[in-house]
Amino acid sequence: MADIIEMPKLSDTMTVGTLVKWLKKEGDSVSNGDMLAEVETDKATMELESFFDGTLLKCFVEAGAQVEIGSPLCAIGEKGETVEAPAPKAPAPAENAQPATAAPATPAAAPITPAAITPTPASSPIVPAPASAAPAAAGSSAAGKLRISPLAKKLAAEKGIDPTRVKGSGPGGRIVRADILAAEKNPAAAAQSAGAAAGARPAKPTWAWRSALDKSAIQAPGIAPLSNMRATIAKRLVESKTQFPHFYLEIEVDAAPLGALREQLNAGLGADGVRLSVNDLILKAAALALRAVPAVNASWSDAGIVSHGATHVSFAVAIDDGLITPVIKDTDRKTVFEISAEAKDLAKRAKAKKLAPAEFTGGTFCVSNLGMMGITRFHAIINPPNAAILAVGATVKKPVVVKDQITIGERMVITLSCDHRVVDGALAAQFMNAVKAHLETPALLLV
């Protein structure tokens, strides 16, 4: 009897996954441990592993499709064995149905900072006309819903093709991949076919759909489909900002000693390939401050305040269409050189969406640094279930008073966002002064 591989739950907040591509094809021999496909979750792209030996008999979904957790992906069995497609899952409740009360989000989604928000174009948005005001376009059902396969929808977004102007050749007029490719080669014919299908009435204006992977594309007015990651970020942004009573503390740090130490270490150890960043030193300083003021290393729960025994500091990494927070476990026990090597490796694999779930979950505190982007100060939104997040600005040269004399100094502004249910003002001030002390006396970071 064939074994059915289902969509696994690959992250704590995952509800659906996108099957990016198959690594094996039907008829291929597979063994326990072989990678079958690449699956994109709301946080990373991971490989789907086979736990069976046999032949890949049938793939039930096509590349590019979004699949709910627990839904069948493929069947593995003996060569020549026949397998029936599993029955479809029950349809999801209607959009206007009363939703069940959801539990609070679990740990370790990416923190939401101002860097995660895409500015809205200044021009007026195009608002689609109601279904009753316009005829159904090609590829639409009688109710006005666009009938298009997930792969065709993704392809249309990448190529900037308006799917409402494409005539579908699939079952029931569904738009498939071949229709998008044909429309790309002959856009005039596609528009003419769509116009005919709509009763020869004027077609809707073409929208330039932005690909989430094409950073050079200019986002035109319209509606861009949400990725799994962007939808999760939006949900957790609202949860954090509305459920966590935020307050903010800001302090200015003399960054000259930190910069001098970094230059000395990089110059002395550069031949060995060591290149410390300011962020590496800040991660260490934050970890040591958490050790000095452990009450900040905590989380809120309905049962009470949870104190974390270990110090796991995460840091924000910008990736395509969102943010993710890799975690450096036991940060306070590692040297700045170990932190630097680990942070570089995690950031590189985060941008390639190759992190394992254990590498971006379990953080007890977070650092978000926009200083390298020229931002001098900002307020970050807390990353649940952490009680605080540290926002780091750029180091700037400015006039400062030292021993009653005006001189040129190097200053950095750091801002702590706190959950007031867990951290009070005096406690937050102790923590910030501990961070400041370590940054202004950076030799402490090497002990």
C-alpha positions as CSV (number, residue, x, y, z in Angstrom):
1,M,0.0,0.0,0.0
2,A,1.4,3.4,-1.0
3,D,2.5,5.9,1.7
4,I,1.0,9.4,1.4
5,I,3.3,12.3,2.1
6,E,1.4,15.3,3.6
7,M,2.3,19.0,4.0
8,P,4.1,19.1,7.3
9,K,4.0,22.0,9.9
10,L,7.4,23.5,9.4
11,S,7.1,26.5,11.6
12,D,5.1,27.4,14.7
13,T,3.0,29.9,12.9
14,M,2.6,28.0,9.6
15,T,-0.9,27.3,8.3
16,V,-0.2,26.8,4.6
17,G,2.9,26.1,2.6
18,T,3.9,26.8,-1.0
19,L,5.4,23.9,-2.9
20,V,8.1,25.8,-4.7
21,K,9.4,23.0,-6.9
22,W,9.7,19.2,-7.0
23,L,13.2,17.8,-6.6
24,K,12.0,14.3,-7.7
25,K,9.6,13.5,-10.5
26,E,7.0,10.8,-10.9
27,G,8.6,7.4,-11.5
28,D,11.8,8.3,-9.7
29,S,13.2,5.9,-7.1
30,V,13.5,7.4,-3.7
31,S,15.1,6.4,-0.4
32,N,14.6,7.3,3.2
33,G,16.4,10.7,3.6
34,D,16.0,11.8,0.0
35,M,14.7,15.4,-0.6
36,L,11.5,15.4,-2.5
37,A,10.6,19.1,-2.9
38,E,11.2,22.6,-1.7
39,V,8.5,24.1,0.5
40,E,8.2,27.8,1.4
41,T,6.7,28.6,4.7
42,D,5.9,32.0,6.2
43,K,9.5,32.2,7.4
44,A,11.9,30.2,5.2
45,T,12.2,27.8,2.2
46,M,12.9,24.2,3.4
47,E,13.4,20.9,1.8
48,L,10.8,18.1,2.2
49,E,12.4,14.8,3.2
50,S,11.2,11.3,2.4
51,F,10.9,8.8,5.3
52,F,10.1,5.9,2.9
53,D,11.8,3.8,0.3
54,G,10.2,3.1,-3.0
55,T,9.0,4.9,-6.1
56,L,7.4,8.3,-6.4
57,L,4.1,7.2,-7.8
58,K,2.1,10.4,-8.0
59,C,2.5,14.1,-7.2
60,F,-0.9,15.5,-6.2
61,V,0.0,19.2,-6.4
62,E,1.8,21.2,-9.0
63,A,4.8,23.5,-8.4
64,G,3.7,26.9,-7.1
65,A,0.6,25.7,-5.4
66,Q,-0.3,26.7,-1.8
67,V,-1.2,23.7,0.3
68,E,-2.8,23.5,3.7
69,I,-1.0,21.6,6.5
70,G,-2.0,17.9,6.4
71,S,-3.0,18.0,2.8
72,P,-1.5,15.2,0.6
73,L,1.5,16.1,-1.5
74,C,2.6,12.8,-3.1
75,A,2.5,9.0,-2.8
76,I,5.4,6.7,-2.5
77,G,5.0,2.9,-3.0
78,E,6.1,-0.1,-5.1
79,K,6.8,0.4,-8.8
80,G,3.8,-0.2,-10.9
81,E,1.4,0.3,-8.0
82,T,-1.7,2.3,-8.7
83,V,-2.7,5.1,-6.4
84,E,-5.9,7.1,-6.3
85,A,-5.9,10.9,-5.7
86,P,-7.1,11.5,-2.1
87,A,-10.4,13.1,-1.6
88,P,-10.3,16.9,-1.3
89,K,-10.4,18.4,2.1
90,A,-13.6,20.1,3.3
91,P,-13.8,23.7,2.1
92,A,-12.8,26.5,4.5
93,P,-15.5,28.6,6.1
94,A,-16.9,31.5,4.1
95,E,-15.2,34.8,4.6
96,N,-18.2,36.3,6.3
97,A,-18.5,33.4,8.8
98,Q,-17.9,34.2,12.4
99,P,-14.2,33.1,13.1
100,A,-13.3,31.1,16.2
101,T,-11.3,32.8,18.9
102,A,-7.6,32.2,18.1
103,A,-4.9,31.7,20.7
104,P,-2.1,34.2,20.9
105,A,0.7,33.7,18.4
106,T,3.6,31.4,19.4
107,P,7.2,32.6,19.7
108,A,9.8,33.6,17.2
109,A,8.2,35.3,14.2
110,A,10.2,38.2,12.7
111,P,10.0,41.5,14.5
112,I,8.2,44.2,12.8
113,T,10.1,47.5,12.5
114,P,9.7,50.5,10.3
115,A,12.0,48.8,7.8
116,A,9.3,46.2,7.1
117,I,6.7,48.6,5.8
118,T,6.5,49.3,2.1
119,P,5.5,52.9,1.4
120,T,2.2,53.4,-0.5
121,P,2.5,55.2,-3.9
122,A,1.5,58.8,-3.9
123,S,-1.0,58.4,-6.7
124,S,-4.6,57.4,-6.0
125,P,-5.2,53.7,-5.7
126,I,-7.3,51.9,-8.3
127,V,-10.4,50.5,-6.6
128,P,-11.9,47.5,-8.5
129,A,-15.5,48.0,-9.5
130,P,-18.1,45.7,-7.8
131,A,-19.0,42.5,-9.5
132,S,-22.4,43.8,-10.3
133,A,-21.0,46.8,-12.1
134,A,-18.9,45.0,-14.7
135,P,-19.2,41.7,-16.7
136,A,-17.2,38.7,-15.7
137,A,-13.8,38.7,-17.3
138,A,-12.1,35.7,-19.1
139,G,-11.2,33.0,-16.6
140,S,-13.9,34.2,-14.1
141,S,-16.7,32.2,-12.7
142,A,-20.3,33.4,-12.8
143,A,-19.8,34.9,-9.3
144,G,-16.9,37.0,-10.6
145,K,-14.1,35.0,-8.9
146,L,-11.0,34.6,-11.1
147,R,-10.4,31.0,-12.0
148,I,-6.7,30.6,-12.1
149,S,-4.2,27.9,-11.0
150,P,-1.7,29.0,-8.3
151,L,1.3,28.5,-10.7
152,A,-0.4,30.6,-13.4
153,K,-1.2,33.3,-10.8
154,K,2.5,33.4,-9.6
155,L,3.7,33.5,-13.2
156,A,1.4,36.3,-14.1
157,A,2.6,38.4,-11.2
158,E,6.3,37.8,-12.2
159,K,5.7,38.8,-15.8
160,G,3.4,41.8,-15.0
161,I,0.4,40.3,-16.8
162,D,-3.1,41.1,-15.8
163,P,-4.8,37.7,-15.4
164,T,-8.3,39.2,-15.8
165,R,-7.4,39.9,-19.5
166,V,-6.3,36.3,-20.2
167,K,-8.7,33.7,-21.6
168,G,-8.4,30.4,-19.8
169,S,-8.1,27.1,-21.6
170,G,-8.3,24.8,-18.6
171,P,-11.4,23.0,-17.2
172,G,-14.3,25.4,-16.9
173,G,-12.2,28.2,-18.4
174,R,-9.6,28.1,-15.7
175,I,-6.4,30.0,-16.5
176,V,-3.3,27.7,-16.6
177,R,0.4,28.2,-17.0
178,A,0.2,27.8,-20.8
179,D,-2.3,30.7,-21.1
180,I,0.0,33.1,-19.3
181,L,2.9,32.1,-21.5
182,A,0.8,32.6,-24.6
183,A,-0.4,36.0,-23.3
184,E,3.2,37.0,-22.8
185,K,4.1,36.2,-26.5
186,N,0.9,37.8,-27.9
187,P,-0.6,40.3,-25.5
188,A,-2.8,41.9,-28.2
189,A,-4.5,38.6,-28.9
190,A,-4.9,37.8,-25.2
191,A,-6.6,41.2,-24.6
192,Q,-8.9,40.7,-27.6
193,S,-9.9,37.2,-26.4
194,A,-10.6,38.6,-23.0
195,G,-12.7,41.4,-24.4
196,A,-14.7,39.0,-26.4
197,A,-15.3,36.8,-23.4
198,A,-16.5,39.8,-21.5
199,G,-19.2,40.6,-24.0
200,A,-17.0,43.0,-26.1
201,R,-17.3,45.6,-23.3
202,P,-14.3,47.7,-22.4
203,A,-11.7,45.8,-20.5
204,K,-10.6,46.7,-17.0
205,P,-7.4,48.7,-16.8
206,T,-4.2,46.7,-16.7
207,W,-2.5,46.6,-13.4
208,A,1.3,46.1,-13.1
209,W,1.6,43.3,-10.6
210,R,4.8,43.4,-8.6
211,S,6.8,40.3,-8.1
212,A,8.0,39.9,-4.5
213,L,11.4,38.8,-5.8
214,D,11.9,41.6,-8.3
215,K,13.2,44.5,-6.2
216,S,13.7,46.6,-9.4
217,A,10.0,46.6,-10.3
218,I,8.0,49.7,-9.6
219,Q,4.8,49.0,-7.7
220,A,1.9,50.4,-9.7
221,P,-1.4,51.3,-8.0
222,G,-3.4,48.1,-7.5
223,I,-3.4,45.1,-5.3
224,A,-0.3,42.8,-4.9
225,P,-1.0,39.3,-3.7
226,L,0.4,38.6,-0.1
227,S,3.1,36.1,0.4
228,N,2.9,33.7,3.4
229,M,5.6,35.7,5.2
230,R,4.0,39.2,4.6
231,A,0.6,37.9,5.8
232,T,2.2,36.6,9.0
233,I,4.1,39.8,9.6
234,A,0.9,41.8,9.2
235,K,-1.0,39.6,11.6
236,R,1.7,39.7,14.2
237,L,2.3,43.4,13.9
238,V,-1.3,44.1,14.8
239,E,-1.2,41.5,17.7
240,S,2.0,43.0,19.2
241,K,1.0,46.7,18.8
242,T,-2.5,46.2,20.1
243,Q,-2.0,43.6,22.8
244,F,1.4,44.7,24.2
245,P,1.4,48.1,26.0
246,H,4.6,49.5,24.5
247,F,6.7,52.2,26.0
248,Y,10.1,53.5,24.9
249,L,13.4,54.5,26.5
250,E,16.2,56.2,24.5
251,I,19.8,56.8,25.5
252,E,22.8,58.3,23.7
253,V,26.0,56.3,23.7
254,D,29.6,57.5,23.1
255,A,30.5,55.2,20.2
256,A,34.1,56.3,19.8
257,P,35.6,53.6,22.1
258,L,33.6,50.9,20.4
259,G,34.7,52.0,16.9
260,A,38.3,52.2,18.0
261,L,38.3,48.7,19.6
262,R,36.7,47.2,16.4
263,E,39.3,48.8,14.2
264,Q,42.1,47.5,16.4
265,L,40.7,44.0,16.4
266,N,40.0,43.9,12.7
267,A,43.5,45.3,11.9
268,G,45.3,42.9,14.2
269,L,43.3,39.8,13.3
270,G,42.4,40.6,9.7
271,A,45.0,38.2,8.3
272,D,43.0,35.4,10.0
273,G,39.8,36.4,8.2
274,V,38.2,38.0,11.3
275,R,36.0,41.0,10.5
276,L,33.9,42.1,13.5
277,S,30.9,44.3,12.8
278,V,29.4,46.9,15.2
279,N,26.3,44.7,15.4
280,D,28.4,41.7,16.7
281,L,29.6,43.9,19.6
282,I,26.1,45.2,20.3
283,L,24.7,41.6,20.4
284,K,27.3,40.7,23.0
285,A,26.7,43.9,25.0
286,A,22.9,43.2,25.0
287,A,23.5,39.7,26.2
288,L,25.8,40.8,29.1
289,A,23.2,43.5,30.0
290,L,20.5,40.8,30.2
291,R,22.7,38.8,32.5
292,A,23.1,41.9,34.7
293,V,19.4,42.7,34.6
294,P,17.7,39.3,34.2
295,A,14.2,40.6,34.8
296,V,14.2,42.0,31.2
297,N,15.0,38.5,29.9
298,A,11.4,37.5,30.4
299,S,7.9,37.0,28.7
300,W,4.3,37.6,29.7
301,S,1.9,34.8,30.0
302,D,-1.6,34.5,31.4
303,A,-0.2,32.4,34.3
304,G,2.4,35.0,35.1
305,I,5.8,36.4,34.1
306,V,8.1,33.8,32.6
307,S,11.7,34.2,33.4
308,H,14.2,32.7,30.9
309,G,17.1,30.9,32.3
310,A,19.1,31.1,29.1
311,T,20.0,34.3,27.1
312,H,19.2,33.7,23.4
313,V,19.5,37.0,21.5
314,S,18.0,37.2,18.0
315,F,18.7,39.8,15.4
316,A,16.6,41.1,12.5
317,V,17.6,40.2,9.0
318,A,15.8,41.8,6.0
319,I,14.9,39.2,3.3
320,D,12.7,39.3,0.3
321,D,9.3,40.5,1.3
322,G,9.9,40.6,5.0
323,L,12.1,40.0,8.0
324,I,13.3,37.0,9.9
325,T,15.1,36.8,13.3
326,P,17.9,34.2,13.5
327,V,18.8,33.3,17.1
328,I,22.3,33.1,18.6
329,K,21.8,30.6,21.5
330,D,23.5,31.3,24.8
331,T,24.8,34.6,23.5
332,D,26.3,35.7,26.8
333,R,28.5,32.7,27.0
334,K,30.1,33.1,23.5
335,T,33.0,35.3,22.6
336,V,32.5,38.2,20.2
337,F,34.4,36.2,17.6
338,E,32.0,33.2,17.9
339,I,29.0,35.6,17.8
340,S,30.4,37.2,14.6
341,A,31.0,33.9,12.8
342,E,27.6,32.6,13.8
343,A,25.7,35.8,12.9
344,K,27.3,36.0,9.4
345,D,26.4,32.3,8.7
346,L,22.8,32.7,10.0
347,A,22.3,36.0,8.0
348,K,23.6,34.4,4.8
349,R,21.4,31.4,5.1
350,A,18.4,33.5,6.2
351,K,18.6,35.6,3.0
352,A,18.7,32.3,1.0
353,K,15.7,31.0,3.1
354,K,17.7,28.0,4.2
355,L,17.3,28.3,8.0
356,A,16.0,25.4,10.0
357,P,13.1,26.2,12.4
358,A,15.4,25.8,15.4
359,E,17.6,28.6,14.1
360,F,14.9,31.2,14.1
361,T,12.8,30.2,17.1
362,G,13.4,30.4,20.9
363,G,14.8,33.9,21.1
364,T,14.4,35.7,24.5
365,F,15.4,39.2,23.3
366,C,15.9,40.9,20.0
367,V,18.2,43.5,18.4
368,S,17.1,45.4,15.3
369,N,19.9,47.5,13.8
370,L,19.2,50.0,11.0
371,G,22.3,52.1,11.6
372,M,24.0,50.6,8.5
373,M,21.1,52.0,6.5
374,G,21.7,55.6,7.8
375,I,18.8,55.6,10.2
376,T,19.9,57.6,13.3
377,R,17.0,56.5,15.6
378,F,13.8,54.5,15.5
379,H,11.3,52.6,17.6
380,A,11.0,48.9,16.9
381,I,7.8,46.8,17.6
382,I,8.3,44.0,20.1
383,N,8.8,40.5,18.8
384,P,6.3,38.3,20.7
385,P,6.7,36.7,23.2
386,N,9.8,38.8,24.1
387,A,9.3,41.6,26.7
388,A,11.6,44.1,24.9
389,I,13.5,44.8,21.6
390,L,16.6,47.1,21.2
391,A,16.6,49.4,18.2
392,V,20.1,50.6,17.2
393,G,20.8,53.7,15.1
394,A,23.8,54.9,13.1
395,T,26.9,56.4,14.7
396,V,27.1,60.1,13.8
397,K,29.7,62.8,14.4
398,K,28.3,65.8,16.3
399,P,29.4,68.6,18.7
400,V,29.5,67.3,22.3
401,V,30.5,68.8,25.6
402,V,33.4,67.0,27.3
403,K,34.8,68.5,30.5
404,D,33.1,71.8,29.8
405,Q,34.7,71.9,26.3
406,I,32.9,71.6,23.0
407,T,34.5,68.9,20.8
408,I,33.6,66.6,18.0
409,G,32.3,63.3,19.3
410,E,30.8,60.1,17.9
411,R,27.4,59.3,19.2
412,M,24.9,56.4,18.7
413,V,21.3,56.4,19.8
414,I,19.8,53.2,21.1
415,T,16.1,52.8,21.9
416,L,14.4,50.1,24.0
417,S,10.8,49.2,23.3
418,C,9.3,47.5,26.4
419,D,6.2,45.5,27.2
420,H,4.9,47.4,30.3
421,R,3.2,44.3,31.7
422,V,6.7,42.8,32.2
423,V,9.2,45.7,32.3
424,D,8.7,48.9,34.2
425,G,10.5,52.2,33.5
426,A,13.1,51.9,36.3
427,L,14.0,48.3,35.3
428,A,14.3,49.3,31.7
429,A,16.6,52.2,32.7
430,Q,18.9,49.8,34.6
431,F,19.1,47.6,31.5
432,M,19.8,50.6,29.1
433,N,22.6,51.9,31.4
434,A,24.1,48.4,31.5
435,V,24.1,48.3,27.7
436,K,25.6,51.8,27.6
437,A,28.4,50.9,30.1
438,H,29.4,47.8,28.0
439,L,29.5,49.8,24.8
440,E,31.4,52.7,26.2
441,T,33.9,50.4,27.9
442,P,34.1,47.8,25.2
443,A,37.0,45.9,26.7
444,L,34.3,44.4,29.0
445,L,33.0,42.6,25.9
446,L,36.2,40.6,25.5
447,V,36.2,39.3,29.1
